[in-house]
Amino acid sequence: MACLTLRKGQVVMMRLSLKLHITLVLVTVCLLGCAKGAEKDGFHYRLQVRLEPALHRLEAEVWVQHPPGSRFYLYKGLSVREVIADGKPVPFHSDSSAAPLPYSPMAAAVIVDEKDVQQLQVKYGGEISEVVMAINMITPDLVELASYTAWFPVYERFQQYTFDLQANLPQGFVATTNGLEKSQRSEEGRSITVWTSYGPGMDMVLLASPHLKRLVREKQGTDVEIYYYRLPQQVLKHKIDGLAAGMRRLTNLFGPPQVKGILRLAYSPRDGWGYSRIPMIVVSEERARGVLSEANGEANDFRDNSHEMAHFWWAVADPATPNDWISEGLAEFTAFRLTEERFRKTFADARLAAYHQNASQNKTTSAIAETTGDSPDREINRYDKATLMFLEARRRFGEAALDKVLKTIYARFAGTGQATTTLFLEEVDKQMGKEAAAFFREELYRRPPLPVGGHKPAAVKSCEPSR
């Protein structure tokens, strides 16, 4: 895994554990879903961007329909040239007192000195010479941009919107996004692609590289696209079969995802972690190559992909709260199930052993349902322990009973971020009975013993529901 050391004018990488990947993926759940409100209020981006990867630069013009506020954020190396509100130039100023954005930490705030704007036009540009959040960058070999970079005006709260994007890149760059490609043309030695969102969502991703290759297959009603560089094509063809079967399996279990009929998997040619933006999954090709070289490599790579794919369904809780165990636990449990069904006992035994080993390494006494996003036990509790809990519930109460509850959770909370531990337990009580609800409550609020040599954490207020 890779992290960043931020220095002007260069990209410097340092080693980072897989745990950062999982920690940062917490934003994925918030950024996945298609919203009900975006189309209603018309919050929409139309963005034209020209990228010069050799210079680490971009120049852009964006039209924001019905902006949700007068303050937006842009990456600190980008300069606003002009702001036009409803057809007339308006003053603007930086806001150094604004709180930083949790998921765009290198963004600076800009205030538009105009209220109740219907359409905001912003002309801006500059240099992104650093790696942002270990994955976003503009380099001669790779352009990868998502909201972590704030490469377009990002607003304070997670807002649902649609987008149209025109990307202008040097000839030879292969580009992909989380939108539908509308057109592609060459012009004056440049490659210009035009994209539109499949539906309302919370991010606009642009990935482009001169090294990318594209593999496309239609399987079981899903068009699977894979972008890659160094991975063996034969492995990827087998992967397509598994992912398409997984999409169909999860659709049959829980209902269709909010973007149907397509799955786009991009192996970005870098180190680092991965994330989901329905219908797109972005993962590290360097990590995948390492995983594939190990025992159970194909199975574990498939599990990594399946976890991100499962977030097409499990985007149900607010990742900034302890309720995120619902989304992450169900995504990991779902990935285990799909991989177990495909690769059988050899994978399942090894992965179960890893879950148990990880679960024994707690550094705090936090219960699953009380674990905050900055806890050192976040990954252990939301991924390993939550998956073990769901596996035990499947054994005790039966797969059909558990899947019935999960289908209801998805139907009720898909893309809303409003699922909570209390509401989850209410659904279990209603559909599986009091014994099952008591089991989940006990597992969710059980506090592990403090490990030898550990430090007792500060007291936290319990969020356990009333019994």
Secondary structure as the mmCIF struct_conf table of DSSP 4:
data_model
#
loop_
_struct_conf.conf_type_id
_struct_conf.id
_struct_conf.beg_label_comp_id
_struct_conf.beg_label_asym_id
_struct_conf.beg_label_seq_id
_struct_conf.end_label_comp_id
_struct_conf.end_label_asym_id
_struct_conf.end_label_seq_id
STRN STRN1 ALA A 2 ARG A 7
TURN_TY1_P TURN_TY1_P1 LYS A 8 GLY A 9
STRN STRN2 GLN A 10 ARG A 15
HELX_RH_AL_P HELX_RH_AL_P1 LEU A 18 LEU A 24
TURN_TY1_P TURN_TY1_P2 VAL A 25 VAL A 25
HELX_RH_AL_P HELX_RH_AL_P2 LEU A 26 LEU A 32
HELX_LH_PP_P HELX_LH_PP_P1 GLY A 33 ALA A 35
BEND BEND1 LYS A 36 LYS A 36
HELX_RH_AL_P HELX_RH_AL_P3 GLY A 37 ASP A 41
TURN_TY1_P TURN_TY1_P3 GLY A 42 GLY A 42
STRN STRN3 HIS A 44 GLU A 52
HELX_RH_3T_P HELX_RH_3T_P1 PRO A 53 LEU A 55
TURN_TY1_P TURN_TY1_P4 HIS A 56 HIS A 56
STRN STRN4 ARG A 57 GLN A 65
BEND BEND2 HIS A 66 HIS A 66
BEND BEND3 PRO A 68 PRO A 68
BEND BEND4 SER A 70 SER A 70
STRN STRN5 ARG A 71 TYR A 75
TURN_TY1_P TURN_TY1_P5 LYS A 76 GLY A 77
STRN STRN6 LEU A 78 ALA A 85
TURN_TY1_P TURN_TY1_P6 ASP A 86 GLY A 87
STRN STRN7 LYS A 88 PRO A 89
STRN STRN8 PHE A 92 SER A 94
TURN_TY1_P TURN_TY1_P7 SER A 96 SER A 97
BEND BEND5 ALA A 98 ALA A 98
HELX_LH_PP_P HELX_LH_PP_P2 ALA A 99 PRO A 100
STRN STRN9 LEU A 101 LEU A 101
TURN_TY1_P TURN_TY1_P8 PRO A 102 TYR A 103
STRN STRN10 SER A 104 SER A 104
TURN_TY1_P TURN_TY1_P9 PRO A 105 MET A 106
STRN STRN11 ALA A 107 VAL A 112
BEND BEND6 ASP A 113 ASP A 113
BEND BEND7 LYS A 115 ASP A 116
BEND BEND8 GLN A 118 GLN A 118
STRN STRN12 GLN A 119 GLU A 127
BEND BEND9 GLU A 130 GLU A 130
STRN STRN13 VAL A 132 VAL A 132
TURN_TY1_P TURN_TY1_P10 MET A 133 ILE A 135
STRN STRN14 ASN A 136 ASN A 136
STRN STRN15 MET A 137 ILE A 138
BEND BEND10 PRO A 140 ASP A 141
STRN STRN16 VAL A 143 LEU A 145
HELX_RH_3T_P HELX_RH_3T_P2 SER A 147 THR A 149
TURN_TY1_P TURN_TY1_P11 ALA A 150 ALA A 150
BEND BEND11 PHE A 152 PHE A 152
STRN STRN17 VAL A 154 VAL A 154
BEND BEND12 GLU A 156 ARG A 157
STRN STRN18 TYR A 161 TYR A 161
STRN STRN19 THR A 162 PRO A 170
TURN_TY1_P TURN_TY1_P12 GLN A 171 GLY A 172
STRN STRN20 VAL A 174 THR A 177
BEND BEND13 ASN A 178 ASN A 178
STRN STRN21 GLY A 179 GLU A 187
TURN_TY1_P TURN_TY1_P13 GLU A 188 GLY A 189
STRN STRN22 ARG A 190 SER A 197
BEND BEND14 TYR A 198 GLY A 199
STRN STRN23 GLY A 201 GLY A 201
BEND BEND15 MET A 202 MET A 202
STRN STRN24 LEU A 206 SER A 209
TURN_TY1_P TURN_TY1_P14 PRO A 210 HIS A 211
STRN STRN25 LYS A 213 LYS A 219
TURN_TY1_P TURN_TY1_P15 GLN A 220 GLY A 221
STRN STRN26 THR A 222 TYR A 228
BEND BEND16 TYR A 229 LEU A 231
HELX_RH_AL_P HELX_RH_AL_P4 GLN A 233 PHE A 254
BEND BEND17 GLN A 258 VAL A 259
BEND BEND18 GLY A 261 GLY A 261
STRN STRN27 ILE A 262 SER A 268
BEND BEND19 PRO A 269 GLY A 272
STRN STRN28 TYR A 275 ARG A 277
TURN_TY1_P TURN_TY1_P16 ILE A 278 PRO A 279
STRN STRN29 MET A 280 SER A 284
HELX_RH_AL_P HELX_RH_AL_P5 GLU A 285 LEU A 292
TURN_TY1_P TURN_TY1_P17 SER A 293 SER A 293
BEND BEND20 GLU A 294 GLU A 294
TURN_TY1_P TURN_TY1_P18 ALA A 295 ASN A 296
HELX_RH_AL_P HELX_RH_AL_P6 GLY A 297 ALA A 310
TURN_TY1_P TURN_TY1_P19 HIS A 311 TRP A 313
STRN STRN30 ALA A 317 ALA A 317
TURN_TY1_P TURN_TY1_P20 PRO A 319 ALA A 320
BEND BEND21 THR A 321 THR A 321
TURN_TY1_P TURN_TY1_P21 PRO A 322 ASN A 323
HELX_RH_AL_P HELX_RH_AL_P7 ASP A 324 ALA A 359
TURN_TY1_P TURN_TY1_P22 SER A 360 SER A 360
BEND BEND22 LYS A 363 THR A 364
HELX_RH_3T_P HELX_RH_3T_P3 ILE A 368 GLU A 370
TURN_TY1_P TURN_TY1_P23 GLY A 373 ASP A 374
TURN_TY1_P TURN_TY1_P24 PRO A 376 ASP A 377
HELX_RH_AL_P HELX_RH_AL_P8 ARG A 378 GLU A 379
HELX_RH_PI_P HELX_RH_PI_P1 ILE A 380 LYS A 385
HELX_RH_AL_P HELX_RH_AL_P9 ALA A 386 PHE A 397
HELX_RH_AL_P HELX_RH_AL_P10 GLU A 399 PHE A 413
TURN_TY1_P TURN_TY1_P25 ALA A 414 THR A 416
STRN STRN31 GLN A 418 ALA A 419
HELX_RH_AL_P HELX_RH_AL_P11 THR A 421 MET A 432
HELX_RH_AL_P HELX_RH_AL_P12 LYS A 434 TYR A 445
HELX_LH_PP_P HELX_LH_PP_P3 ARG A 446 PRO A 451
TURN_TY1_P TURN_TY1_P26 VAL A 452 GLY A 453
HELX_LH_PP_P HELX_LH_PP_P4 LYS A 456 ALA A 459
HELX_LH_PP_P HELX_LH_PP_P5 GLU A 464 SER A 466
#
